[in-house]
Amino acid sequence: MRKTRPLALLSAGPIRADAAARLPAIQQRLGPVWGSSFPVSCRLVNGLGAGYAARRMSEALSCDLILVNAPRPHLASLMSRMASAGDWWGKTVLLDSDGPDSRALEPLARRGAATGSIVPLEGIEEPWYVIEGDPAARREARALVKAAGARVLELTPEAWPLWSAAQSFTDVLMVPLLSAAADAMRAAGVPSHQAGPMAEMMLRRTWRAYRKAGKQAWRAPALWTEPEAVERQRQALDRLNPRLRRLFDSLLAQAVDVLEREERLRAASAGS
């Protein structure tokens, strides 16, 4: 039986609870663990319960497969130090990260390393990881994550910005909408402790409709049949907070522009 190659971990910060380095199947292969100092390396090993503390970075760099854990502020300096350590041909480096993608490893890629990233999907009961990078790095990342029994979503580096944009739509861009909905409910007299759960219920209802019908679940809200109702909504929001009215106007205009245009294109295509 072929012996499994050990992998190294280089860390410039604490290891997150959902980091790939904490997956049992990965810990079984973990060899040298290097931190900013030997005491730090020892603490990392104790926290993981796997691997052994490396006194020098060169011990970790002797492995062909390397995991890198580093917060954004420390990543560039770590990359500079790693890149100056020597030849990277034949090595695979995977960023065990919750944010930066493999472009952060470009200094190593220019020196011959296959580079990629392993990113956890948060808020899901079963472990899911998004992997991206060049083909060789994705192959290594896929084998690691699947061996740990986790599910994998695989992306090319070119697709990563679109994936990040999708996350923004459902994350940072969604929060202002939920906040606006809760504000409007409270102003309408809904108790504060009920506004949040009601907004969540409405969001779940919308998601179920979208899962069932896709974009066809969207209908301009009384825009064509009851424009007076829409205008009353605008005026009420303007009295509550003009910023909420402007947000309402902007989103409604964009929704009509995107979704109604697609509907017209579908109709034209079906009629041709």
HUJOSUL-V653557 format. One line per field, one symbol per residue. ss: DSSP state (~ for helix, > for strand, _ for the rest). Layout:
# HUJOSUL-V653557
ss->???
This chain:
# HUJOSUL-V653557
ss->______>>>>>________~~~_~~~~__>>>>>___~~~~~~~~~~~___>>___~~~~~___>>>>>__~~~~~~~~~~~~________>>>>>>____~~~~~~~~____>>>>>>>_______>>>>>>_~~~~~~~~~~~~~___>>>>>_~~~~~~~~~~~~~~_~~~~~~~~~~~~~~~~____~~~~~~~~~~~~~~~~~~~~~~~~~~_________~~~~~~~~~~~~~~_~~~~~~~~~~~~~~~~~~~~~~~~~~~~~~_
